[in-house]
Protein backbone atom coordinates (compact mmCIF):
# COMPACT_ATOMS: atom_id res chain seq x y z
CA UNK A 1 0.00 0.00 0.00
CA UNK A 2 2.88 2.39 0.75
CA UNK A 3 4.43 1.80 -2.66
CA UNK A 4 1.08 2.29 -4.39
CA UNK A 5 0.52 5.52 -2.44
CA UNK A 6 3.99 6.83 -3.42
CA UNK A 7 3.28 6.15 -7.10
CA UNK A 8 -0.09 7.91 -6.82
CA UNK A 9 1.51 10.96 -5.16
CA UNK A 10 4.17 11.14 -7.90
CA UNK A 11 1.43 11.01 -10.53
CA UNK A 12 -0.65 13.74 -8.87
CA UNK A 13 2.42 15.88 -8.22
CA UNK A 14 3.49 15.66 -11.87
CA UNK A 15 0.09 16.82 -13.11
CA UNK A 16 -0.13 19.66 -10.56
CA UNK A 17 3.39 20.83 -11.43
CA UNK A 18 2.54 20.95 -15.12
CA UNK A 19 -0.62 22.97 -14.47
CA UNK A 20 0.98 25.45 -12.06
CA UNK A 21 4.37 25.86 -13.74
CA UNK A 22 4.97 29.52 -14.70
CA UNK A 23 6.89 28.63 -17.89
CA UNK A 24 5.12 29.02 -21.20
CA UNK A 25 5.89 30.12 -24.74
CA UNK A 26 6.50 33.66 -25.84
CA UNK A 27 3.48 35.41 -27.35
CA UNK A 28 2.69 34.60 -30.98
CA UNK A 29 3.47 37.38 -33.48
CA UNK A 30 2.62 35.62 -36.73
CA UNK A 31 -0.11 33.52 -38.35
CA UNK A 32 1.32 30.27 -36.97
CA UNK A 33 -0.63 30.03 -33.74
CA UNK A 34 -1.82 26.67 -35.10
CA UNK A 35 1.65 25.30 -34.31
CA UNK A 36 1.00 26.05 -30.64
CA UNK A 37 -2.36 24.29 -30.96
CA UNK A 38 -0.72 21.11 -32.23
CA UNK A 39 1.75 21.16 -29.32
CA UNK A 40 -1.08 21.66 -26.82
CA UNK A 41 -2.90 18.72 -28.42
CA UNK A 42 0.26 16.65 -27.96
CA UNK A 43 0.29 17.60 -24.27
CA UNK A 44 -3.33 16.47 -23.92
CA UNK A 45 -2.81 13.12 -25.67
CA UNK A 46 0.49 12.26 -23.98
CA UNK A 47 -0.82 13.60 -20.67
CA UNK A 48 -3.84 11.31 -20.87
CA UNK A 49 -1.57 8.34 -21.62
CA UNK A 50 0.74 9.28 -18.75
CA UNK A 51 -2.16 9.45 -16.30
CA UNK A 52 -3.75 6.22 -17.60
CA UNK A 53 -0.49 4.27 -17.37
CA UNK A 54 0.26 5.75 -13.95
CA UNK A 55 -3.15 4.81 -12.56
CA UNK A 56 -2.84 1.35 -14.06
CA UNK A 57 0.52 0.88 -12.28
CA UNK A 58 -1.00 2.01 -8.98
CA UNK A 59 -3.91 -0.42 -9.50
CA UNK A 60 -1.59 -3.33 -10.30
CA UNK A 61 0.62 -2.65 -7.27
CA UNK A 62 -2.43 -2.63 -5.03
CA UNK A 63 -4.41 -5.42 -6.74
CA UNK A 64 -1.55 -7.89 -7.06
CA UNK A 65 0.25 -7.22 -3.81
CA UNK A 66 1.93 -10.15 -2.15
CA UNK A 67 -0.36 -12.81 -0.69
CA UNK A 68 1.02 -15.96 0.83
CA UNK A 69 -1.45 -18.39 -0.81
CA UNK A 70 -1.53 -16.73 -4.26
CA UNK A 71 -0.10 -18.63 -7.22
CA UNK A 72 1.16 -17.05 -10.42
CA UNK A 73 -0.88 -17.48 -13.59
CA UNK A 74 0.81 -18.49 -16.84
CA UNK A 75 -0.77 -16.61 -19.74
CA UNK A 76 1.54 -16.47 -22.80
CA UNK A 77 -0.79 -14.28 -24.87
CA UNK A 78 -4.08 -12.42 -24.78
CA UNK A 79 -5.40 -11.65 -28.27
CA UNK A 80 -8.28 -9.49 -27.01
CA UNK A 81 -5.96 -7.33 -24.90
CA UNK A 82 -3.46 -7.01 -27.75
CA UNK A 83 -6.22 -5.96 -30.16
CA UNK A 84 -7.56 -3.33 -27.78
CA UNK A 85 -4.09 -1.89 -27.12
CA UNK A 86 -3.37 -1.79 -30.86
CA UNK A 87 -6.60 0.10 -31.58
CA UNK A 88 -6.04 2.56 -28.73
CA UNK A 89 -2.41 3.17 -29.75
CA UNK A 90 -3.43 3.70 -33.39
CA UNK A 91 -6.05 6.26 -32.41
CA UNK A 92 -3.56 8.05 -30.18
CA UNK A 93 -0.89 8.24 -32.89
CA UNK A 94 -3.47 9.43 -35.43
CA UNK A 95 -4.61 12.15 -33.03
CA UNK A 96 -1.00 13.30 -32.70
CA UNK A 97 -0.06 13.24 -36.38
CA UNK A 98 -3.20 14.20 -38.33
CA UNK A 99 -3.46 17.87 -37.18
CA UNK A 100 0.27 18.35 -37.75
CA UNK A 101 -0.02 17.16 -41.35
CA UNK A 102 -2.66 19.79 -42.10
CA UNK A 103 -0.53 22.51 -40.48
CA UNK A 104 2.57 21.35 -42.36
CA UNK A 105 0.69 21.48 -45.66
CA UNK A 106 -0.17 25.13 -44.99
CA UNK A 107 3.40 25.76 -43.81
CA UNK A 108 4.91 24.85 -47.18
CA UNK A 109 2.08 26.17 -49.38
CA UNK A 110 3.10 29.76 -50.03
CA UNK A 111 0.31 32.30 -50.76
CA UNK A 112 0.41 33.85 -54.22
CA UNK A 113 0.60 37.37 -52.81
CA UNK A 114 3.67 36.68 -50.68
CA UNK A 115 6.82 38.68 -51.37
CA UNK A 116 10.23 36.99 -51.23
CA UNK A 117 13.33 37.66 -49.19
CA UNK A 118 16.52 35.67 -48.83
CA UNK A 119 18.33 34.85 -45.62
CA UNK A 120 21.96 33.79 -45.80
CA UNK A 121 23.73 32.22 -42.82
CA UNK A 122 27.45 31.94 -42.26
CA UNK A 123 29.66 31.39 -39.24
CA UNK A 124 28.50 33.32 -37.29
CA UNK A 125 26.18 36.00 -38.63
CA UNK A 126 23.20 36.67 -40.87
CA UNK A 127 22.78 38.35 -44.22
CA UNK A 128 19.54 39.40 -45.91
CA UNK A 129 18.65 40.11 -49.54
CA UNK A 130 15.46 41.80 -50.71
CA UNK A 131 14.15 42.44 -54.22
CA UNK A 132 14.87 45.83 -55.73
CA UNK A 133 12.47 48.04 -57.68
CA UNK A 134 11.83 45.25 -60.19
CA UNK A 135 10.37 43.09 -57.41
CA UNK A 136 12.55 40.10 -58.35
CA UNK A 137 15.54 38.51 -56.67
CA UNK A 138 18.49 38.01 -59.01
CA UNK A 139 20.10 34.64 -59.64
CA UNK A 140 22.99 33.52 -57.47
CA UNK A 141 25.89 31.14 -57.90
CA UNK A 142 28.12 29.81 -55.15
CA UNK A 143 31.12 30.36 -57.43
CA UNK A 144 30.54 34.12 -57.25
CA UNK A 145 30.77 34.34 -53.46
CA UNK A 146 33.61 36.55 -52.21
CA UNK A 147 34.15 39.44 -49.78
CA UNK A 148 32.52 41.94 -52.15
CA UNK A 149 29.73 39.58 -53.20
CA UNK A 150 28.84 37.43 -50.16
CA UNK A 151 25.50 36.39 -51.68
CA UNK A 152 27.09 35.21 -54.95
CA UNK A 153 24.78 37.39 -57.05
CA UNK A 154 25.23 36.73 -60.76
CA UNK A 155 26.52 39.78 -62.62
CA UNK A 156 24.89 38.46 -65.80
CA UNK A 157 21.38 38.66 -64.33
CA UNK A 158 19.98 42.18 -64.57
CA UNK A 159 17.41 41.37 -61.85
CA UNK A 160 20.18 41.09 -59.26
CA UNK A 161 21.82 44.48 -59.81
CA UNK A 162 19.16 46.37 -57.83
CA UNK A 163 18.74 43.74 -55.08
CA UNK A 164 18.90 45.21 -51.57
CA UNK A 165 21.71 43.62 -49.53
CA UNK A 166 21.80 43.82 -45.72
CA UNK A 167 24.69 42.48 -43.68
CA UNK A 168 25.00 42.54 -39.89
CA UNK A 169 21.98 44.85 -39.67
CA UNK A 170 18.34 44.23 -38.59
CA UNK A 171 15.87 42.91 -41.13
CA UNK A 172 12.62 44.84 -41.57
CA UNK A 173 9.36 43.15 -42.58
CA UNK A 174 5.85 44.32 -43.39
CA UNK A 175 3.05 43.75 -40.90
CA UNK A 176 0.11 41.65 -42.15
CA UNK A 177 1.89 40.76 -45.39
CA UNK A 178 2.92 37.13 -46.11
CA UNK A 179 6.60 36.67 -46.82
CA UNK A 180 8.40 33.68 -48.33
CA UNK A 181 11.81 33.20 -46.75
CA UNK A 182 14.48 31.58 -48.93
CA UNK A 183 17.20 30.07 -46.77
CA UNK A 184 20.85 29.48 -47.69
CA UNK A 185 24.04 28.57 -45.85
CA UNK A 186 27.61 29.12 -47.06
CA UNK A 187 29.36 26.74 -44.70
CA UNK A 188 27.60 24.43 -42.19
CA UNK A 189 24.09 23.58 -41.02
CA UNK A 190 22.20 26.56 -39.57
CA UNK A 191 18.56 27.25 -38.69
CA UNK A 192 16.68 30.55 -39.02
CA UNK A 193 14.42 30.86 -35.99
CA UNK A 194 12.35 33.72 -34.57
CA UNK A 195 10.55 32.32 -31.49
CA UNK A 196 7.59 34.71 -31.71
CA UNK A 197 6.95 33.73 -35.34
CA UNK A 198 6.89 30.00 -34.41
CA UNK A 199 8.42 29.14 -37.77
CA UNK A 200 11.90 27.82 -38.43
CA UNK A 201 13.71 25.77 -41.03
CA UNK A 202 17.15 24.19 -41.43
CA UNK A 203 19.59 25.88 -43.81
CA UNK A 204 21.65 23.35 -45.76
CA UNK A 205 24.89 24.15 -47.58
CA UNK A 206 24.34 23.75 -51.32
CA UNK A 207 20.52 23.83 -51.06
CA UNK A 208 17.78 26.44 -50.82
CA UNK A 209 15.07 25.68 -48.27
CA UNK A 210 12.07 27.87 -47.53
CA UNK A 211 9.00 28.54 -45.45
CA UNK A 212 6.56 31.40 -45.10
CA UNK A 213 4.82 33.36 -42.41
CA UNK A 214 2.83 36.54 -41.94
CA UNK A 215 3.90 38.93 -39.15
CA UNK A 216 0.89 40.15 -37.20
CA UNK A 217 2.47 42.46 -34.62
CA UNK A 218 4.84 45.40 -34.96
CA UNK A 219 7.98 45.39 -32.84
CA UNK A 220 11.49 43.99 -32.53
CA UNK A 221 12.07 40.24 -32.44
CA UNK A 222 15.31 38.34 -31.95
CA UNK A 223 16.67 35.98 -34.59
CA UNK A 224 18.39 32.85 -33.29
CA UNK A 225 20.30 30.02 -34.92
CA UNK A 226 18.55 26.84 -33.79
CA UNK A 227 21.26 24.41 -34.95
CA UNK A 228 24.66 24.08 -33.29
CA UNK A 229 27.01 25.53 -35.90
CA UNK A 230 30.36 25.88 -34.18
CA UNK A 231 32.14 27.76 -31.43
CA UNK A 232 30.37 31.06 -32.16
CA UNK A 233 26.88 29.55 -32.26
CA UNK A 234 25.78 31.28 -29.06
CA UNK A 235 26.46 34.72 -30.56
CA UNK A 236 24.79 34.12 -33.93
CA UNK A 237 21.92 36.53 -33.41
CA UNK A 238 20.15 39.26 -35.27
CA UNK A 239 16.95 41.29 -35.14
CA UNK A 240 13.74 41.38 -37.15
CA UNK A 241 11.72 44.59 -37.00
CA UNK A 242 8.09 44.45 -38.14
CA UNK A 243 6.80 47.78 -39.45
CA UNK A 244 3.63 49.30 -40.78
CA UNK A 245 3.78 49.97 -44.53
CA UNK A 246 4.74 53.66 -44.31
CA UNK A 247 7.60 53.09 -41.90
CA UNK A 248 8.75 50.05 -43.83
CA UNK A 249 8.92 52.01 -47.10
CA UNK A 250 10.92 54.76 -45.37
CA UNK A 251 13.43 52.19 -44.16
CA UNK A 252 13.58 50.47 -47.55
CA UNK A 253 14.31 53.77 -49.32
CA UNK A 254 17.45 54.21 -47.21
CA UNK A 255 18.89 50.79 -48.09
CA UNK A 256 21.61 50.30 -50.70
CA UNK A 257 21.41 48.08 -53.73
CA UNK A 258 24.05 45.53 -54.66
CA UNK A 259 25.28 47.86 -57.40
CA UNK A 260 25.71 50.76 -54.97
CA UNK A 261 27.56 48.62 -52.43
CA UNK A 262 29.97 47.31 -55.07
CA UNK A 263 30.75 50.83 -56.31
CA UNK A 264 31.36 52.10 -52.78
CA UNK A 265 33.54 49.14 -51.85
CA UNK A 266 35.62 48.97 -55.01
CA UNK A 267 38.78 49.47 -52.96
CA UNK A 268 37.81 47.61 -49.81
CA UNK A 269 36.01 44.37 -48.81
CA UNK A 270 32.21 44.59 -48.85
CA UNK A 271 31.88 42.93 -45.47
CA UNK A 272 34.20 41.56 -42.85
CA UNK A 273 32.95 38.14 -41.87
CA UNK A 274 32.96 37.31 -38.17
CA UNK A 275 35.57 34.70 -37.35
C-alpha positions in Angstrom: 0.0 0.0 0.0 2.9 2.4 0.8 4.4 1.8 -2.7 1.1 2.3 -4.4 0.5 5.5 -2.4 4.0 6.8 -3.4 3.3 6.1 -7.1 -0.1 7.9 -6.8 1.5 11.0 -5.2 4.2 11.1 -7.9 1.4 11.0 -10.5 -0.6 13.7 -8.9 2.4 15.9 -8.2 3.5 15.7 -11.9 0.1 16.8 -13.1 -0.1 19.7 -10.6 3.4 20.8 -11.4 2.5 20.9 -15.1 -0.6 23.0 -14.5 1.0 25.5 -12.1 4.4 25.9 -13.7 5.0 29.5 -14.7 6.9 28.6 -17.9 5.1 29.0 -21.2 5.9 30.1 -24.7 6.5 33.7 -25.8 3.5 35.4 -27.3 2.7 34.6 -31.0 3.5 37.4 -33.5 2.6 35.6 -36.7 -0.1 33.5 -38.3 1.3 30.3 -37.0 -0.6 30.0 -33.7 -1.8 26.7 -35.1 1.6 25.3 -34.3 1.0 26.0 -30.6 -2.4 24.3 -31.0 -0.7 21.1 -32.2 1.7 21.2 -29.3 -1.1 21.7 -26.8 -2.9 18.7 -28.4 0.3 16.6 -28.0 0.3 17.6 -24.3 -3.3 16.5 -23.9 -2.8 13.1 -25.7 0.5 12.3 -24.0 -0.8 13.6 -20.7 -3.8 11.3 -20.9 -1.6 8.3 -21.6 0.7 9.3 -18.7 -2.2 9.4 -16.3 -3.7 6.2 -17.6 -0.5 4.3 -17.4 0.3 5.8 -13.9 -3.1 4.8 -12.6 -2.8 1.4 -14.1 0.5 0.9 -12.3 -1.0 2.0 -9.0 -3.9 -0.4 -9.5 -1.6 -3.3 -10.3 0.6 -2.6 -7.3 -2.4 -2.6 -5.0 -4.4 -5.4 -6.7 -1.5 -7.9 -7.1 0.3 -7.2 -3.8 1.9 -10.2 -2.2 -0.4 -12.8 -0.7 1.0 -16.0 0.8 -1.5 -18.4 -0.8 -1.5 -16.7 -4.3 -0.1 -18.6 -7.2 1.2 -17.0 -10.4 -0.9 -17.5 -13.6 0.8 -18.5 -16.8 -0.8 -16.6 -19.7 1.5 -16.5 -22.8 -0.8 -14.3 -24.9 -4.1 -12.4 -24.8 -5.4 -11.7 -28.3 -8.3 -9.5 -27.0 -6.0 -7.3 -24.9 -3.5 -7.0 -27.8 -6.2 -6.0 -30.2 -7.6 -3.3 -27.8 -4.1 -1.9 -27.1 -3.4 -1.8 -30.9 -6.6 0.1 -31.6 -6.0 2.6 -28.7 -2.4 3.2 -29.8 -3.4 3.7 -33.4 -6.1 6.3 -32.4 -3.6 8.0 -30.2 -0.9 8.2 -32.9 -3.5 9.4 -35.4 -4.6 12.2 -33.0 -1.0 13.3 -32.7 -0.1 13.2 -36.4 -3.2 14.2 -38.3 -3.5 17.9 -37.2 0.3 18.4 -37.8 0.0 17.2 -41.4 -2.7 19.8 -42.1 -0.5 22.5 -40.5 2.6 21.4 -42.4 0.7 21.5 -45.7 -0.2 25.1 -45.0 3.4 25.8 -43.8 4.9 24.9 -47.2 2.1 26.2 -49.4 3.1 29.8 -50.0 0.3 32.3 -50.8 0.4 33.8 -54.2 0.6 37.4 -52.8 3.7 36.7 -50.7 6.8 38.7 -51.4 10.2 37.0 -51.2 13.3 37.7 -49.2 16.5 35.7 -48.8 18.3 34.9 -45.6 22.0 33.8 -45.8 23.7 32.2 -42.8 27.5 31.9 -42.3 29.7 31.4 -39.2 28.5 33.3 -37.3 26.2 36.0 -38.6 23.2 36.7 -40.9 22.8 38.3 -44.2 19.5 39.4 -45.9 18.7 40.1 -49.5 15.5 41.8 -50.7 14.1 42.4 -54.2 14.9 45.8 -55.7 12.5 48.0 -57.7 11.8 45.3 -60.2 10.4 43.1 -57.4 12.6 40.1 -58.4 15.5 38.5 -56.7 18.5 38.0 -59.0 20.1 34.6 -59.6 23.0 33.5 -57.5 25.9 31.1 -57.9 28.1 29.8 -55.1 31.1 30.4 -57.4 30.5 34.1 -57.2 30.8 34.3 -53.5 33.6 36.6 -52.2 34.1 39.4 -49.8 32.5 41.9 -52.1 29.7 39.6 -53.2 28.8 37.4 -50.2 25.5 36.4 -51.7 27.1 35.2 -54.9 24.8 37.4 -57.1 25.2 36.7 -60.8 26.5 39.8 -62.6 24.9 38.5 -65.8 21.4 38.7 -64.3 20.0 42.2 -64.6 17.4 41.4 -61.9 20.2 41.1 -59.3 21.8 44.5 -59.8 19.2 46.4 -57.8 18.7 43.7 -55.1 18.9 45.2 -51.6 21.7 43.6 -49.5 21.8 43.8 -45.7 24.7 42.5 -43.7 25.0 42.5 -39.9 22.0 44.8 -39.7 18.3 44.2 -38.6 15.9 42.9 -41.1 12.6 44.8 -41.6 9.4 43.1 -42.6 5.9 44.3 -43.4 3.1 43.8 -40.9 0.1 41.7 -42.1 1.9 40.8 -45.4 2.9 37.1 -46.1 6.6 36.7 -46.8 8.4 33.7 -48.3 11.8 33.2 -46.8 14.5 31.6 -48.9 17.2 30.1 -46.8 20.8 29.5 -47.7 24.0 28.6 -45.9 27.6 29.1 -47.1 29.4 26.7 -44.7 27.6 24.4 -42.2 24.1 23.6 -41.0 22.2 26.6 -39.6 18.6 27.3 -38.7 16.7 30.6 -39.0 14.4 30.9 -36.0 12.3 33.7 -34.6 10.5 32.3 -31.5 7.6 34.7 -31.7 7.0 33.7 -35.3 6.9 30.0 -34.4 8.4 29.1 -37.8 11.9 27.8 -38.4 13.7 25.8 -41.0 17.1 24.2 -41.4 19.6 25.9 -43.8 21.6 23.4 -45.8 24.9 24.2 -47.6 24.3 23.8 -51.3 20.5 23.8 -51.1 17.8 26.4 -50.8 15.1 25.7 -48.3 12.1 27.9 -47.5 9.0 28.5 -45.5 6.6 31.4 -45.1 4.8 33.4 -42.4 2.8 36.5 -41.9 3.9 38.9 -39.1 0.9 40.2 -37.2 2.5 42.5 -34.6 4.8 45.4 -35.0 8.0 45.4 -32.8 11.5 44.0 -32.5 12.1 40.2 -32.4 15.3 38.3 -32.0 16.7 36.0 -34.6 18.4 32.9 -33.3 20.3 30.0 -34.9 18.6 26.8 -33.8 21.3 24.4 -34.9 24.7 24.1 -33.3 27.0 25.5 -35.9 30.4 25.9 -34.2 32.1 27.8 -31.4 30.4 31.1 -32.2 26.9 29.5 -32.3 25.8 31.3 -29.1 26.5 34.7 -30.6 24.8 34.1 -33.9 21.9 36.5 -33.4 20.1 39.3 -35.3 16.9 41.3 -35.1 13.7 41.4 -37.2 11.7 44.6 -37.0 8.1 44.5 -38.1 6.8 47.8 -39.4 3.6 49.3 -40.8 3.8 50.0 -44.5 4.7 53.7 -44.3 7.6 53.1 -41.9 8.8 50.0 -43.8 8.9 52.0 -47.1 10.9 54.8 -45.4 13.4 52.2 -44.2 13.6 50.5 -47.6 14.3 53.8 -49.3 17.5 54.2 -47.2 18.9 50.8 -48.1 21.6 50.3 -50.7 21.4 48.1 -53.7 24.0 45.5 -54.7 25.3 47.9 -57.4 25.7 50.8 -55.0 27.6 48.6 -52.4 30.0 47.3 -55.1 30.7 50.8 -56.3 31.4 52.1 -52.8 33.5 49.1 -51.9 35.6 49.0 -55.0 38.8 49.5 -53.0 37.8 47.6 -49.8 36.0 44.4 -48.8 32.2 44.6 -48.9 31.9 42.9 -45.5 34.2 41.6 -42.8 32.9 38.1 -41.9 33.0 37.3 -38.2 35.6 34.7 -37.3 
